[in-house]
Amino acid sequence: MSTQQKSFSSNLGAIMAAVGSAVGLGNIWRFPYTCGKYGGGAFLIVYLGFVFFLGAVLMMSEFIIGRRAQHTPVKAFQALRPDRKGWGLIGLLGIVTSFFILSQYLVLSGWTTGYVWEAITGSLASLGTSAAPISDYFTQFSTDSWKPALFLAIFSVLVLLVILGGVQKGIENVSKVLMPVLVVLILVLCVRSLTLPGAYKGVEYLFSPDFSKLTGEGILAALGQSLFSLSVGMGVMIVYGSYIPVNDNIFKTAMWITVCDTLIAVLAGLAIFPAVFSCGFDPAGGPGLVFCVLPNVFNSMGSAGIVFSTIFFLLLMVAALTSAISLLEALTATISEHLGTCRVVGAVLFFILSTLFGVIFSLSMGPLSHVKLAGLTLFDSVDRLNSIYLPPLCALGTVVFLGWVMPEHDVHDEFTNHGVLSGRFYGMFRFLARYVVPVALLVVFVSGILM
Ligand code: PFF
């Protein structure tokens, strides 16, 4: 195998960067409302099952493929089975998925960046506490022709700057600083939220299991959320896997990331729902919860509201930044390896393309809303592609490759660091990777298409 000189400097650096990728809008924006919608504690139980028995296994699989091959996705699959080069298509699928996820992610990140600005300048606070002006404001903001595009572009430039800084100096160092900041910000918000009068109702909503709300759709949502939240099924963790130091215990690293990611999602729920209930708002706010309901909650906190809303949107932006970084890194590393160019060329190329696509998806909610694909706006089409089709398919290909195609000796070698580690969980990992995860993904993929 060829050796890439790029690598994280330490095990901690690798964990921080991968946690940075995993913890994002998925945890703070998507998890709380999805959990609330599908039965609170009931959803949480199913989600935990998927996260630990499926998502974590996929993460280990991607790390193993990446570290063993020391290549980006397409070449990684080909290098591990040179006689079956067709498997490189799974890597290509991952890279295409990363591109579409990044373009869509930039839209939401742009809104978040815009809301940091609106919170700091007091525009959000000036809307008062009634629901209509706040949601009208959000509708106006998100359908505006230039505002979301401008903030999207500002956010993209930040992502690009980190990538240009390189793997250690850019990604690793930024993650090492931003991740602890994020934990502090979220804890501050949790304390504030949990000490509001009547906060317990929010805790109850999040944790008490209501199995009547846990439909088949809820189970699919739990699986989709677990893949998205752990950043698996798009090749990103294959690229990060190639940067993991050789003496790093892949099993432990993946478990740490999974635990941290899950804890942050639960903390986000604890920061949001108690406040929503305490202020008497509707918890079923759905995707608009963060942008339409929370400003209400902050405004009803009096003058401290500006501080808390700024903290909240900053938190959301920090989380989004480290995730977007991992997506652009996967694209940058891949194109640079294939074209043999320096990282700057690849980074700038995908920065331009993803920003352009992001702006088009953003405009499809406003001036371009008449452009439809199979009856859906462009944003809704890419959302469907990114949730139902691409990640489960790519995840399925990856795990089948690891379980059935890649030489077992290579898998065992990476899992145990060439026999140095005992590999106590290897048998369970292999069983899950060969049978349980592929079957679960297949069922979900087919039912997702049929629904
Ligand atoms: N895991 C991120 C989140 O929860 O917001 C989203 C994400 C990042 C998905 C990177 C995929 C990825 F490759």
Residues whose N, C-alpha, C, O or C-beta is under 5 A from the ligand:
A	BS01	PFF	S21 A22 V23 G24 L25 G26 N27 F228 S229 L230 S231 M234 V236 S323 S326 L327
